[in-house]
C-alpha cells in the first residue's frame, strides 16, 4: 500500500489539536476561571471547557495512534527492523493512551490518575520520538533521500 498520500495527516492533527487547545484557553479566560497559560491541564478544570479539553485530548490520542500505525506499516513496507518497529509502535500507542487518560481525568478531580496519564504521555512520548529517530536512521538506505528529507511527502 502506498502511504505517501497520508503524509500531511500529522500536520493537520498537530494544528487541529493546538487550535482546540486555544479554544479551551479562550473559554477559560473568557469565563473568568483561574488558569495558567503555561499549564495546559488548567484549561480543562471547569465546565464547559472541561468537555472540549477531554474531546481534544481524545481526538489527539486517536490521531497519534493512527499516525503510529501508518508509520509502522510504512516501515514494514520498506523492510525496516521488525523488532524495533514493533517496540516503537507499542510504546507510542501506550503514550497515546496516556494522553487520553490525562485528558479524561482532570487534575483537580483525580490528581494521581491525571499525573500517571501525563507521565505516560510525556515520558513514553519522548522515548517514542527517540525510537522513531533510530528507526528512521536504520531505514535511510531503503528509502530515497528525497522522501526521507521531507517526512515522506514528495515535492514539498
C-alpha positions, 0 to 999 in steps of 0.5 A: 500500500502506498502511504505517501498520500497520508503524509500531511495527516500529522500536520493537520492533527498537530494544528487541529489539536493546538487550535482546540487547545486555544479554544479551551484557553479562550473559554477559560479566560473568557469565563473568568476561571483561574488558569495558567497559560503555561499549564495546559491541564488548567484549561480543562478544570471547569465546565464547559471547557472541561468537555472540549479539553477531554474531546481534544485530548481524545481526538489527539490520542486517536490521531497519534495512534493512527499516525503510529500505525501508518508509520509502522506499516510504512516501515514494514513496507520498506523492510525496516527492523521488525523488532524495533518497529514493533517496540516503537509502535507499542510504546507510542500507542501506550503514550497515546493512551496516556494522553487520553487518560490525562485528558479524561481525568482532570487534575483537580478531580483525580490528581494521581490518575491525571499525573500517571496519564501525563507521565505516560504521555510525556515520558513514553512520548519522548522515548517514542520520538527517540525510537522513531529517530533510530528507526528512521536512521536504520531505514535511510538506505531503503528509502530515497533521500528525497522522501526521507528529507521531507517526512515522506511527502514528495515535492514539498 
